[in-house]
Every structure is written in C-alpha cells, then in structure tokens.
Amino acid sequence: MSENLLRQDTNDSLIRAVSNEGGCSVIPVRSRNHERNVSSSCSHLAIVGNLLRRICLGFFLVSCASADSPRLLELGLQSDSNKTIFHFLPEKRNYHGKLVLSFDDWYISEWYEALPLLREQNAKVTFFVSRYDDFILCSTCGSAKKLLAAISEQGHSIEFHGLDHVNAVGYIAEYGLNQYLKNEILDGITLMEQDGYRVSSFAYPYGAHNQDINAGALSYFRILRGFSGGEANVSNIRSGLQEATTADIKSFVMSQSIDNPYFVWYLIEDAMRKASHQDKYLFLSSHGISADCGMNGRAYCITPSRLAKVLEFANALNMEIITFRELL
C-alpha cells in the first residue's frame, strides 16, 4: 500500500483522502502542491468506505494526542513516520475581524527593514514614536528621519508615544498633570507636526495611565492605547488578549503584548480566531523587530519569523490588518 494523505487545507473546505488500493485506472485528485493519480475503476462504495475509515482514524489519533503539545498547538499533529500529516488550518469563510498591530519606541531602522515583510503580507501597521527630539539633536538624525518618512510613505501610521518615554503616573505624582501634558505631550506632538505628522493616537509608555490622565490626554488625541505586558504567564496573557479584543472602538483601547516573553502562540492563535469569527477588533503590539530578539537579554521585540506567522494567520482568517488612523 502506498502512502496515504489525509489533509485539511486552507483552500479546501472538504477533507480529501488519497489511496491507490485495489489497482485500477486513474483519476486526478488535487492537493496543495501536487496532483496524484488514483484508481477510478474501483467502486464508489469502496472509495467512500476508505475515506470514512481514514477520517475515523484521523479523529482517533487527534483525540489521543496530548492537548498540551506545543507541536500540536502550533502546527497540528505530524506522525513520526511522516506518512500521515494533519493540518488544522482555518477554513476561508466569510469571516472578517480586524487586526490592529502596533510597534512602540524608536526602533526605526528595524521597522524600516521589516517593510518588505509587511508589504508581502499586505499589512498596514502603526508605529508609536518616542524621543522625537533626539532625532533632531542626534548626529544621525537625518537618516533616522528619512527612514521614518519612508515608512510613512508606504501607508503605515506614525503616531505618538511620549516625548521622553516617561511613566505618566509617576511623572504626574511628582510634577503634576499640567506639566506632564505640556512637557511630555504638547512639546512632543509640536515637533512631529512641524515635520508633517498629524498624530491622532497616543500609546502610553509602559501602559501607565489612569482616568485623570486619560481625560487630559484626550484634549490632544482621539484614541489612547494602553498596554498589557505584566508578568508573563499563561493566565495574564489570556486575560490580556481577552481585554484586547473588542467589538467597539472607544477613546481608550487595550493592546496585548506579543513581545518575546508574551509570545504564546496557541493563545494568540485562539484570540485571532475568536476576533475573526465574531467580527471584532484585536489589538496586538510589540517594540523592535529583529532576528536577534530573545538573545543577550533582549525581550521587548519580536522576530521577523514570528511576525510573519501572525500576519500569515490573520490573512488566512481573512482579517483586515489596519492602522490606528483607519479606526477614526
């Protein structure tokens, strides 16, 4: 007996089984990468019987697999013999949902290097920029500002993340709300507006905020963004993803970190499925984009391969990948 293939594909809503038992003439059966010829003079009843047996075998193997297996959670179940492969991928239905992906701080060169990946995945994202005054004062400011302008020209949104990246709650406790609004917000957006950026959204550094700060900040912005990135455990990440999924866009939204310590794929995958199936918004955020992410103590970042995984899955779910500006 030749190898059997049982597969559920993104582009096929049906499970197709291929077998050449019983030797006969051929009919084509299409899979993702190739076509196989199988015997067609066999009776329809025998073919149906073979198909049912393979489906039953598939469900049996899946039920026996460990639900905690990372391999199962991320890629489906693959047998050691490589003779039977199960792919659990989303069916393309009339689901929608929107992924609102953003990146914080000042990793401009890394963001620029990621533009081909974003373009390939038809993704428009938001970059919340801090320390814009350093671009003006530093010796390499010309190149940094040119890269940021190139990012903007490709349809990505450039928004505000504080002038000096201070913790709003701590700063206001020492200097007061008015000083915070002037020194950290007004002075910063004035510099950005001088270079043509009309910012309309603000992401709090460290996610630090309260209702009084929100009320003051809304004098300058239409949307404020919080950040869920506390202790990296399954319970907190699951809770953060639930809070980052919403059906309605309000003046304040929460975003769940997908930085290296918080990248638990089966939780992110589940949240993306729910947002897509329920036609909701899902807010995810990171900082730098680098293949070195996770090395030498670097945590607040995502690797290009993980970013591609998120974007590819969003596209497979037929989610729109949009910017904060598109929320207005």
KALIN-V349005 format. One record per pair of residues at least 24 apart in sequence whose ideal C-beta (glycine too) atoms are under 10 Angstrom apart, sorted by the first residue. I is the first residue (numbers start at 0). GAP is how many residues later the second one is. D is the distance in whole Angstrom. If there is no record, write none. Layout:
I,GAP,D ; I,GAP,D
This chain:
1,34,9 ; 1,36,9 ; 1,81,10 ; 2,33,10 ; 2,78,9 ; 2,79,9 ; 2,80,5 ; 2,81,8 ; 2,82,10 ; 3,46,9 ; 3,49,10 ; 3,50,6 ; 3,53,9 ; 3,79,7 ; 3,80,6 ; 3,81,10 ; 4,24,9 ; 4,26,6 ; 4,31,8 ; 4,49,9 ; 4,78,9 ; 4,79,8 ; 4,80,7 ; 5,45,9 ; 5,48,5 ; 5,49,7 ; 5,51,8 ; 5,52,5 ; 5,55,9 ; 5,78,6 ; 5,79,8 ; 5,80,7 ; 5,81,10 ; 6,24,7 ; 6,25,8 ; 6,51,10 ; 6,69,10 ; 6,77,9 ; 6,78,6 ; 6,79,7 ; 6,80,6 ; 6,82,9 ; 7,50,9 ; 7,68,9 ; 7,78,7 ; 7,79,6 ; 7,80,7 ; 7,81,7 ; 7,82,10 ; 7,83,8 ; 8,78,7 ; 8,80,7 ; 8,82,9 ; 8,83,10 ; 9,77,8 ; 9,79,5 ; 9,80,7 ; 9,81,7 ; 9,82,6 ; 9,302,10 ; 9,305,10 ; 9,306,5 ; 9,307,10 ; 10,78,9 ; 10,80,9 ; 10,81,7 ; 10,305,10 ; 11,77,10 ; 11,79,8 ; 11,80,9 ; 12,78,5 ; 12,79,8 ; 12,80,8 ; 13,77,10 ; 14,36,8 ; 14,39,8 ; 14,40,6 ; 14,43,8 ; 14,71,10 ; 15,35,9 ; 15,38,10 ; 16,30,9 ; 16,31,10 ; 16,33,7 ; 16,34,5 ; 16,35,9 ; 16,36,9 ; 16,37,5 ; 16,38,7 ; 16,40,10 ; 16,41,9 ; 17,32,10 ; 17,33,10 ; 17,36,9 ; 18,27,9 ; 18,28,8 ; 18,31,5 ; 18,32,8 ; 18,34,10 ; 18,35,8 ; 20,25,8 ; 20,26,9 ; 20,29,7 ; 21,24,7 ; 21,25,10 ; 21,28,9 ; 31,55,9 ; 53,30,9 ; 56,27,8 ; 57,26,8 ; 57,28,6 ; 58,27,10 ; 60,25,7 ; 61,24,7 ; 61,26,8 ; 66,199,10 ; 67,198,9 ; 68,197,10 ; 69,194,9 ; 69,195,8 ; 69,196,8 ; 71,194,9 ; 72,191,9 ; 72,192,7 ; 72,193,4 ; 72,194,9 ; 72,196,8 ; 72,197,9 ; 73,191,5 ; 73,192,7 ; 73,195,8 ; 73,235,9 ; 74,190,10 ; 87,181,10 ; 88,224,9 ; 88,227,6 ; 88,228,10 ; 89,179,9 ; 89,182,9 ; 89,183,7 ; 89,186,8 ; 89,187,9 ; 89,223,8 ; 89,226,5 ; 89,227,5 ; 89,228,8 ; 89,229,10 ; 90,225,9 ; 90,226,10 ; 90,227,10 ; 91,223,10 ; 91,224,7 ; 91,225,8 ; 91,226,6 ; 92,183,9 ; 92,184,9 ; 92,224,9 ; 92,225,7 ; 93,185,10 ; 93,224,8 ; 94,178,9 ; 94,180,9 ; 94,181,5 ; 94,182,5 ; 94,183,9 ; 94,184,7 ; 94,222,6 ; 94,223,5 ; 94,224,8 ; 95,179,9 ; 95,180,7 ; 95,181,9 ; 95,182,10 ; 95,183,5 ; 95,184,9 ; 95,221,9 ; 95,222,6 ; 95,223,7 ; 95,224,7 ; 96,148,9 ; 96,150,10 ; 96,175,8 ; 96,176,9 ; 96,177,8 ; 96,178,4 ; 96,179,4 ; 96,180,7 ; 96,181,7 ; 96,182,5 ; 96,183,6 ; 96,184,7 ; 96,185,7 ; 96,217,8 ; 96,220,7 ; 96,221,8 ; 96,222,5 ; 96,223,8 ; 97,151,9 ; 97,177,8 ; 97,178,9 ; 97,181,8 ; 97,182,8 ; 97,183,5 ; 97,184,7 ; 97,185,9 ; 97,216,9 ; 97,221,6 ; 97,222,5 ; 97,223,8 ; 97,224,5 ; 97,228,8 ; 97,229,9 ; 98,24,8 ; 98,26,9 ; 98,173,7 ; 98,176,7 ; 98,177,9 ; 98,182,8 ; 98,183,5 ; 98,184,8 ; 98,185,7 ; 98,211,8 ; 98,212,8 ; 98,214,9 ; 98,215,5 ; 98,216,9 ; 98,218,9 ; 98,220,5 ; 98,221,7 ; 98,222,5 ; 98,223,7 ; 99,24,10 ; 99,25,8 ; 99,26,7 ; 99,125,9 ; 99,144,9 ; 99,146,10 ; 99,149,9 ; 99,153,8 ; 99,155,8 ; 99,175,10 ; 99,181,6 ; 99,182,7 ; 99,183,5 ; 99,184,7 ; 99,185,9 ; 99,220,9 ; 99,221,8 ; 99,222,6 ; 99,223,7 ; 99,224,7 ; 99,226,8 ; 99,227,7 ; 100,24,5 ; 100,25,7 ; 100,154,9 ; 100,157,8 ; 100,181,9 ; 100,182,8 ; 100,183,5 ; 100,184,7 ; 100,185,8 ; 100,206,9 ; 100,209,7 ; 100,210,8 ; 100,213,8 ; 100,220,6 ; 100,221,9 ; 100,222,9 ; 100,223,10 ; 101,24,4 ; 101,25,7 ; 101,26,6 ; 101,54,10 ; 101,55,8 ; 101,57,8 ; 101,59,9 ; 101,99,9 ; 101,101,7 ; 101,123,7 ; 101,125,9 ; 101,153,6 ; 101,181,7 ; 101,182,8 ; 101,183,5 ; 101,184,8 ; 101,185,10 ; 101,221,8 ; 101,222,7 ; 102,24,5 ; 102,25,7 ; 102,26,9 ; 102,53,9 ; 102,58,10 ; 102,100,10 ; 102,182,7 ; 102,183,6 ; 102,184,6 ; 102,185,8 ; 102,186,7 ; 102,198,9 ; 102,199,8 ; 102,204,10 ; 103,24,5 ; 103,25,8 ; 103,26,7 ; 103,55,10 ; 103,57,5 ; 103,58,10 ; 103,61,9 ; 103,99,6 ; 103,100,10 ; 103,101,8 ; 103,102,10 ; 103,103,10 ; 103,121,9 ; 103,123,8 ; 103,151,9 ; 103,153,10 ; 103,155,10 ; 103,181,6 ; 103,182,8 ; 103,183,5 ; 103,184,9 ; 103,196,8 ; 104,24,8 ; 104,25,5 ; 104,26,8 ; 104,56,7 ; 104,57,10 ; 104,60,7 ; 104,98,10 ; 104,100,8 ; 104,181,10 ; 104,182,5 ; 104,183,7 ; 104,195,8 ; 104,196,10 ; 105,24,6 ; 105,25,5 ; 105,26,9 ; 105,28,7 ; 105,29,8 ; 105,38,8 ; 105,42,10 ; 105,55,9 ; 105,59,8 ; 105,181,9 ; 105,182,9 ; 106,179,9 ; 106,180,6 ; 106,181,4 ; 106,182,7 ; 106,183,8 ; 106,193,9 ; 106,194,8 ; 107,27,8 ; 107,35,9 ; 107,36,5 ; 107,37,8 ; 107,38,10 ; 107,39,5 ; 107,40,5 ; 107,42,10 ; 107,43,7 ; 108,31,10 ; 108,34,8 ; 108,35,7 ; 108,38,6 ; 108,39,10 ; 108,179,10 ; 108,180,10 ; 108,181,10 ; 109,37,10 ; 109,177,9 ; 109,178,5 ; 109,179,5 ; 109,180,5 ; 109,181,10 ; 109,182,10 ; 109,183,10 ; 109,191,8 ; 109,192,10 ; 109,194,9 ; 110,36,8 ; 110,37,8 ; 110,39,10 ; 110,40,6 ; 110,45,8 ; 110,176,10 ; 110,177,8 ; 110,178,6 ; 111,31,10 ; 111,32,9 ; 111,34,9 ; 111,35,4 ; 111,36,8 ; 111,38,6 ; 111,39,6 ; 111,42,10 ; 111,177,10 ; 112,34,9 ; 112,176,7 ; 112,177,8 ; 112,178,10 ; 112,191,8 ; 113,37,9 ; 113,174,10 ; 113,175,4 ; 113,176,9 ; 113,188,9 ; 113,190,6 ; 113,193,7 ; 113,194,10 ; 114,32,9 ; 114,35,8 ; 114,36,7 ; 114,39,6 ; 114,41,8 ; 115,188,10 ; 116,172,8 ; 116,187,6 ; 116,188,10 ; 116,190,7 ; 116,191,6 ; 116,194,8 ; 117,33,9 ; 117,36,8 ; 117,37,9 ; 117,38,7 ; 117,171,9 ; 117,189,8 ; 117,190,10 ; 117,193,8 ; 117,203,9 ; 118,35,7 ; 118,36,9 ; 119,188,8 ; 119,191,8 ; 119,192,10 ; 120,186,9 ; 120,187,7 ; 120,189,9 ; 120,190,4 ; 120,191,7 ; 120,193,8 ; 120,194,6 ; 120,200,7 ; 121,189,8 ; 121,192,10 ; 121,193,7 ; 121,198,9 ; 121,199,7 ; 122,32,10 ; 122,33,9 ; 122,184,9 ; 122,185,10 ; 122,187,9 ; 122,188,5 ; 122,189,10 ; 122,191,8 ; 122,192,8 ; 122,197,10 ; 122,198,4 ; 122,199,9 ; 122,200,10 ; 123,30,8 ; 123,31,5 ; 123,32,6 ; 123,33,7 ; 123,196,9 ; 123,197,6 ; 123,198,6 ; 123,199,5 ; 123,201,9 ; 123,202,7 ; 124,26,9 ; 124,30,10 ; 124,31,6 ; 124,32,7 ; 124,159,10 ; 124,160,10 ; 124,161,10 ; 124,182,10 ; 124,186,9 ; 124,196,7 ; 124,197,9 ; 124,198,6 ; 124,199,9 ; 125,30,7 ; 125,31,4 ; 125,32,8 ; 125,33,6 ; 125,75,7 ; 125,77,8 ; 125,99,9 ; 125,129,10 ; 125,157,10 ; 125,159,9 ; 125,196,9 ; 125,197,5 ; 125,198,5 ; 125,199,7 ; 125,200,9 ; 125,201,9 ; 126,24,6 ; 126,25,8 ; 126,29,6 ; 126,30,7 ; 126,31,6 ; 126,32,7 ; 126,34,9 ; 126,76,10 ; 126,196,9 ; 126,197,10 ; 127,29,9 ; 127,30,8 ; 127,31,5 ; 127,32,7 ; 127,33,4 ; 127,34,9 ; 127,71,9 ; 127,73,8 ; 127,74,8 ; 127,75,4 ; 127,76,9 ; 127,77,9 ; 127,97,7 ; 127,99,10 ; 127,127,10 ; 127,157,8 ; 127,159,10 ; 127,196,9 ; 128,29,6 ; 128,30,7 ; 128,31,7 ; 128,32,6 ; 128,33,9 ; 128,34,10 ; 128,36,10 ; 128,59,9 ; 128,63,7 ; 128,68,8 ; 128,70,9 ; 128,74,10 ; 129,30,8 ; 129,31,4 ; 129,32,5 ; 129,33,7 ; 129,34,7 ; 129,35,4 ; 129,36,9 ; 129,54,10 ; 129,58,8 ; 129,73,9 ; 129,75,7 ; 130,30,9 ; 130,31,8 ; 130,32,7 ; 130,33,7 ; 130,34,6 ; 130,57,9 ; 131,26,10 ; 131,28,8 ; 131,29,9 ; 131,30,9 ; 131,31,7 ; 131,32,10 ; 131,55,10 ; 131,56,6 ; 131,57,9 ; 131,58,10 ; 131,59,5 ; 131,60,6 ; 131,62,10 ; 131,63,8 ; 131,65,9 ; 131,67,10 ; 132,30,6 ; 132,31,8 ; 132,54,8 ; 132,55,7 ; 132,58,6 ; 132,59,10 ; 133,29,10 ; 133,30,9 ; 134,56,8 ; 134,57,10 ; 134,60,9 ; 135,55,7 ; 135,58,9 ; 135,59,9 ; 144,50,7 ; 147,44,10 ; 147,47,9 ; 147,49,9 ; 148,46,8 ; 148,47,8 ; 148,48,9 ; 151,43,10 ; 151,44,8 ; 151,45,7 ; 154,168,8 ; 154,170,10 ; 154,171,10 ; 155,167,7 ; 155,169,9 ; 156,40,9 ; 156,42,9 ; 156,43,9 ; 156,44,8 ; 156,165,9 ; 156,166,4 ; 156,167,5 ; 156,168,4 ; 156,169,8 ; 156,170,10 ; 157,34,8 ; 157,37,9 ; 157,38,9 ; 157,39,5 ; 157,40,9 ; 157,41,7 ; 157,43,10 ; 157,165,9 ; 157,167,9 ; 158,30,10 ; 158,33,9 ; 158,38,8 ; 158,39,10 ; 158,40,5 ; 158,41,7 ; 158,42,4 ; 158,43,7 ; 158,44,7 ; 158,62,9 ; 158,64,9 ; 158,66,9 ; 158,164,8 ; 158,165,6 ; 158,166,8 ; 159,24,10 ; 159,25,8 ; 159,28,6 ; 159,29,6 ; 159,32,7 ; 159,37,8 ; 159,39,4 ; 159,40,9 ; 159,41,7 ; 159,42,5 ; 159,43,8 ; 159,57,10 ; 159,60,8 ; 159,61,7 ; 160,27,9 ; 160,38,10 ; 160,40,10 ; 160,41,7 ; 160,42,5 ; 160,43,8 ; 160,44,6 ; 160,64,9 ; 161,26,6 ; 161,40,8 ; 161,41,8 ; 161,42,8 ; 161,43,5 ; 161,44,10 ; 162,24,6 ; 162,25,3 ; 162,26,8 ; 162,27,9 ; 162,28,8 ; 162,29,9 ; 163,24,8 ; 163,41,9 ; 164,40,5 ; 164,41,8 ; 165,39,6 ; 165,40,9 ; 165,42,9 ; 166,37,9 ; 166,38,6 ; 166,39,5 ; 166,40,9 ; 166,41,5 ; 166,42,10 ; 167,36,6 ; 167,37,7 ; 167,38,8 ; 167,39,10 ; 167,40,5 ; 167,41,6 ; 167,42,8 ; 167,44,10 ; 167,45,5 ; 167,46,10 ; 167,48,9 ; 167,49,8 ; 168,35,9 ; 168,37,9 ; 168,38,10 ; 168,39,5 ; 168,40,7 ; 168,41,6 ; 168,43,10 ; 168,44,7 ; 169,36,9 ; 169,38,7 ; 170,34,10 ; 170,37,9 ; 170,42,10 ; 171,36,10 ; 171,37,10 ; 171,38,9 ; 171,40,8 ; 171,41,7 ; 171,44,9 ; 176,35,6 ; 176,36,7 ; 176,38,9 ; 176,39,5 ; 176,40,10 ; 177,38,8 ; 179,33,7 ; 179,36,8 ; 179,37,9 ; 180,32,9 ; 180,35,5 ; 180,36,7 ; 180,38,7 ; 180,39,8 ; 183,33,10 ; 184,28,10 ; 184,31,8 ; 184,32,7 ; 184,34,9 ; 184,35,6 ; 184,36,8 ; 185,33,9 ; 185,34,7 ; 187,32,10 ; 188,31,6 ; 188,32,9 ; 197,127,9 ; 198,125,10 ; 198,126,9 ; 199,124,7 ; 199,125,7 ; 199,127,9 ; 199,128,6 ; 200,24,6 ; 200,52,9 ; 200,122,9 ; 200,123,4 ; 200,124,7 ; 200,126,8 ; 200,127,8 ; 201,122,10 ; 202,24,7 ; 202,50,10 ; 202,52,8 ; 202,82,7 ; 202,121,9 ; 203,48,10 ; 206,47,8 ; 206,48,8 ; 206,50,9 ; 206,78,10 ; 208,43,8 ; 210,41,9 ; 213,37,8 ; 213,38,6 ; 214,36,10 ; 216,34,9 ; 216,35,9 ; 217,33,6 ; 217,34,8 ; 220,30,8 ; 220,103,10 ; 221,27,10 ; 221,29,7 ; 221,102,9 ; 221,103,10 ; 221,105,9 ; 221,106,6 ; 222,26,7 ; 222,27,8 ; 222,28,6 ; 222,29,8 ; 222,30,7 ; 222,101,6 ; 222,102,9 ; 222,104,6 ; 222,105,7 ; 223,26,9 ; 223,27,6 ; 223,28,5 ; 223,29,8 ; 224,27,8 ; 224,28,6 ; 224,29,8 ; 224,30,6 ; 224,58,7 ; 224,60,8 ; 224,99,7 ; 225,26,7 ; 225,27,7 ; 225,28,5 ; 225,29,7 ; 225,30,10 ; 225,57,9 ; 225,59,10 ; 226,27,8 ; 226,28,6 ; 226,29,8 ; 226,30,6 ; 226,56,10 ; 226,58,6 ; 227,26,6 ; 227,27,7 ; 227,28,5 ; 227,29,6 ; 227,34,8 ; 227,55,9 ; 227,57,9 ; 228,26,9 ; 228,27,8 ; 228,28,4 ; 228,29,9 ; 228,30,7 ; 228,32,8 ; 228,33,6 ; 228,56,8 ; 228,57,10 ; 228,58,10 ; 228,70,10 ; 228,71,8 ; 229,27,9 ; 229,32,9 ; 230,30,9 ; 230,31,10 ; 231,25,8 ; 231,27,9 ; 231,28,9 ; 231,29,4 ; 231,30,5 ; 231,31,9 ; 231,32,8 ; 231,67,9 ; 232,28,10 ; 232,29,10 ; 232,31,9 ; 233,30,6 ; 233,32,10 ; 233,33,7 ; 235,26,8 ; 236,24,9 ; 236,25,6 ; 236,26,9 ; 236,27,5 ; 236,30,5 ; 236,31,8 ; 236,34,9 ; 237,26,8 ; 237,29,6 ; 237,32,8 ; 237,33,8 ; 239,27,9 ; 239,31,9 ; 239,43,10 ; 239,44,10 ; 240,26,6 ; 240,27,7 ; 240,29,8 ; 240,30,4 ; 240,31,9 ; 240,33,9 ; 240,34,9 ; 240,41,8 ; 240,42,9 ; 240,43,8 ; 241,25,10 ; 241,29,7 ; 241,32,9 ; 242,40,9 ; 243,27,7 ; 243,31,9 ; 243,36,10 ; 243,37,9 ; 243,38,6 ; 243,39,4 ; 243,40,7 ; 243,41,9 ; 244,26,6 ; 244,27,9 ; 244,29,7 ; 244,30,5 ; 244,33,8 ; 244,35,5 ; 244,36,7 ; 244,37,5 ; 244,38,8 ; 244,39,10 ; 245,29,9 ; 245,34,6 ; 245,35,5 ; 245,36,8 ; 245,37,8 ; 246,28,9 ; 246,31,7 ; 246,32,8 ; 246,33,5 ; 246,34,7 ; 247,32,9 ; 247,33,8 ; 248,32,7 ; 248,34,10 ; 248,75,10 ; 248,78,5 ; 248,79,9 ; 252,28,8 ; 252,30,6 ; 252,71,9 ; 252,74,8 ; 253,29,7 ; 253,31,10 ; 254,27,9 ; 254,28,4 ; 254,29,6 ; 254,30,4 ; 254,31,10 ; 255,26,8 ; 255,27,7 ; 255,28,6 ; 255,29,7 ; 256,27,8 ; 256,28,6 ; 256,29,7 ; 256,30,9 ; 256,42,10 ; 256,43,8 ; 256,45,9 ; 257,26,5 ; 257,27,7 ; 257,28,5 ; 257,44,6 ; 257,48,8 ; 257,49,8 ; 257,52,7 ; 258,26,8 ; 258,27,5 ; 258,28,6 ; 258,29,9 ; 258,34,8 ; 258,35,10 ; 258,39,10 ; 258,40,6 ; 258,41,5 ; 258,42,6 ; 258,43,6 ; 258,47,10 ; 259,26,9 ; 259,27,10 ; 259,28,10 ; 259,33,5 ; 259,34,5 ; 259,35,10 ; 259,38,8 ; 259,39,5 ; 259,40,8 ; 259,41,6 ; 259,42,7 ; 259,43,8 ; 259,46,8 ; 260,33,9 ; 260,38,5 ; 260,39,9 ; 261,24,9 ; 261,37,9 ; 261,38,10 ; 261,40,10 ; 262,30,9 ; 262,31,9 ; 262,39,7 ; 262,40,9 ; 262,43,6 ; 262,44,10 ; 262,46,9 ; 262,47,9 ; 264,41,8 ; 264,44,7 ; 264,45,9 ; 264,48,9 ; 267,38,9 ; 267,41,9 ; 267,42,7 ; 267,45,8 ; 268,40,9 ; 268,41,9 ; 268,44,6 ; 268,48,10 ; 271,38,8 ; 271,41,6 ; 271,42,6 ; 271,44,9 ; 271,45,6 ; 271,47,7 ; 272,40,9 ; 272,44,7 ; 272,46,10 ; 274,39,9 ; 274,42,8 ; 274,44,7 ; 275,37,9 ; 275,38,8 ; 275,40,9 ; 275,41,4 ; 275,42,7 ; 275,43,5 ; 275,44,10 ; 276,40,8 ; 278,40,10 ; 279,39,10 ; 280,38,10 ; 280,39,10 ; 280,41,9 ; 280,46,8 ; 281,32,9 ; 281,37,8 ; 282,41,9 ; 282,44,10 ; 283,26,7 ; 283,30,10 ; 285,24,9
